[in-house]
Every structure is written in structure tokens, then in C-alpha cells.
Amino acid sequence: MITLNLDPEQEKVARQLAHQMGISLSEFIQICVTNYLNNTVSEYGTFGRHSSGHENLSINRKALLKEKLQAKYNK
């Protein structure tokens, strides 16, 4: 179970779309999250060590992040 806070306009639009689709707000949000996750995974691949090629990601995460940030900002 997750609690989700939407601003009033987002909630209004979500409720309207759920009503138009004939589904509950909860089901509508589940569909939205599923679609977002599917698009994110297809765009970026899997998460963590499975897509990075680094088997030691959890151990060396700070050093790897530091390298990435230095490379990004020292162009």
C-alpha cells in the first residue's frame, strides 16, 4: 500500500479520466504507474548492477558517482 499526494489539479484530471474510462481512481493510478515503469525500463534498461556492468555497484557507488559527476562537469 502506498499513499500518494497529488496537487488538486492533478487529482481532478486523474479522477475525470478514471471516470471516463469507467475505472476506479486507484486502478487508473496503477495503470499510469505501470505504463511509466514499462516506458522507463524500455528506455533505460534494467536497474542497478544488471544494466551497469558493475558487479560492485553497492560497494563502490560513491566513487563511481564521483567519477561520473567529475566527467560531466569537467568537459
Secondary structure per residue as TSV (DSSP state, phi and psi in degrees):
chain	resnum	aa	ss	phi	psi
A	1	M	-	360.0	132.9
A	2	I	-	-127.7	138.9
A	3	T	-	-97.6	135.6
A	4	L	-	-125.6	131.7
A	5	N	-	-106.5	122.3
A	6	L	-	-114.6	150.3
A	7	D	-	-72.6	161.6
A	8	P	H	-54.9	-39.2
A	9	E	H	-68.0	-42.1
A	10	Q	H	-61.1	-44.5
A	11	E	H	-63.1	-41.4
A	12	K	H	-60.8	-47.8
A	13	V	H	-65.6	-43.1
A	14	A	H	-61.3	-44.0
A	15	R	H	-63.8	-41.7
A	16	Q	H	-63.1	-45.4
A	17	L	H	-66.1	-41.0
A	18	A	H	-61.4	-42.6
A	19	H	H	-62.7	-44.3
A	20	Q	H	-62.2	-34.1
A	21	M	H	-83.4	-10.4
A	22	G	T	73.9	31.6
A	23	I	S	-128.5	166.2
A	24	S	-	-74.3	161.2
A	25	L	H	-61.0	-40.6
A	26	S	H	-60.2	-45.9
A	27	E	H	-64.9	-39.4
A	28	F	H	-60.0	-45.8
A	29	I	H	-66.6	-37.9
A	30	Q	H	-60.4	-42.0
A	31	I	H	-64.0	-43.4
A	32	C	H	-61.4	-46.1
A	33	V	H	-64.3	-42.8
A	34	T	H	-60.6	-45.9
A	35	N	H	-62.1	-42.8
A	36	Y	H	-62.4	-46.3
A	37	L	H	-64.4	-40.8
A	38	N	H	-62.4	-41.9
A	39	N	H	-67.5	-39.7
A	40	T	H	-65.9	-44.8
A	41	V	H	-65.9	-40.5
A	42	S	H	-69.5	-30.2
A	43	E	H	-80.5	-42.0
A	44	Y	H	-108.6	-4.1
A	45	G	-	80.1	-166.5
A	46	T	S	-74.4	173.3
A	47	F	-	-103.5	159.4
A	48	G	T	69.0	-146.6
A	49	R	H	-64.2	-22.3
A	50	H	H	-67.9	-30.1
A	51	S	H	-107.2	-17.7
A	52	S	H	-83.1	-26.0
A	53	G	S	84.6	-3.4
A	54	H	-	-98.4	114.7
A	55	E	T	-77.2	-18.0
A	56	N	T	-106.4	29.7
A	57	L	H	-59.3	-43.0
A	58	S	H	-70.7	-27.0
A	59	I	H	-80.7	-44.5
A	60	N	H	-105.8	22.9
A	61	R	H	-59.7	-38.5
A	62	K	H	-68.1	-43.3
A	63	A	H	-66.1	-40.9
A	64	L	H	-65.8	-40.7
A	65	L	H	-64.7	-41.8
A	66	K	H	-60.4	-43.2
A	67	E	H	-61.2	-45.7
A	68	K	H	-61.8	-44.5
A	69	L	H	-67.6	-39.3
A	70	Q	H	-63.6	-42.7
A	71	A	H	-63.2	-38.8
A	72	K	H	-68.1	-42.5
A	73	Y	H	-95.5	-5.1
A	74	N	T	-107.0	30.5
A	75	K	-	-74.1	360.0
